[in-house]
Amino acid sequence: MSTSSQIVALLLLALVAANVPFINQRVFLLGPQRLSKPLAWRLAELVVLYFVVGGVGLAMENHAGQIAPQDWEFYAVTGTMFLTLAFPGFVYRYLMHRKH
């Protein structure tokens, strides 16, 4: 797998993982089905999935060669990017008015 295809795969994984908490009603994808999850559960899932995607990215970087050092700026930028990727799921869950 080339480096550019790894980057595309990681971005697609991040897009899916960022939106899963807002689309799925199960707690951490494995828990019981609920009618409605509180926002706190969704945010906790979002944080956990951020670190899961980060771990996958770290594994890809380790496989490609030497791992670059990351300071707090790296986590600030990737965290805000992950929140930006979660925006469609948030809009779908909380801002769209559905006709019942």
N, C-alpha and C positions, 0 to 999 in steps of 0.2 A: 504494500500500500504506500503510495507516494505521500509526501508531506502535505501537499495541497489537498489531497483527498482526505487525509486525516483531519485537517483543519475543518473542512466542510462537514465531515461526519461528527466532529465534536460540536460544531455550531448547531447542527440539526438535533443532536442529542440534548444540548442545552435548551433549545427552543421547546422541544417536547417536554423535558423535565420541568421547565419553568411553568408550563401551563397545566400539567397534570393535577396539582393540588386544587385548581379551580374547576376542573371538569369532572374529576372523580369524587364520589361521595364517601369512599372508604377511607378510613384513617390509615395513613402510610401505605396505601395500596393493598394492604393485607387484612386490615381490621374489619369489623362488622359494617354492613351497609347501613348508612344513616339517611334520614330524610334531609337533614341539613347539617353541615359541619360548621362550627363557629370559625370566625376569621382567625382566631388564635391558632387553631389546629392547622389551618391552611398556611399561615406564616411559618409555623414550626416545620411543616413539610417542605416549604420552600427553602428554608435554611439547610435542612438535611440534604435535600436534592442538590443544592449549590455545592456542598462539599463532596457529594457523590460524583457529580460532573467534574469537579476539580480533581478528584482522585483519578478519574479516567484520563483527564488531560495530563496529569502528572505521569501516569503510566505510559501514555503515548510519547511524552517527551523523554522519559527514561529509555524507552525502546529506541528512540531516534538518536540518542547520544547523551551528552552531558546535560544535566538539569541546571537551568539558569537560576540564580538566587532571586527570591521574591521578597520584597519589603512590603510595608503596609500599603503603599501606593498600588501595587498589583492587586491586592485584595479589594481595595476601594473601587478600582476601575472594573474589575470582573464582577463584583457584587452589584454595582449599579447597572452593568450590562445585563446581568441575570434578571434584575428587577424590570428592566426595560423589555426583555424578552417575555416576561410574565404578563405584560400589559394586556394582550388580547384575551387571555383567560380571565383576568380580573374584570375587564369590560363585559365579557360574556356572562359572568356570574353575578356581578353587582350593578352594572349600569344599564344593561339592556332591559327594556320594559317588554315583558312577555304578555301576550293576551291569554287569559285562562278561559 
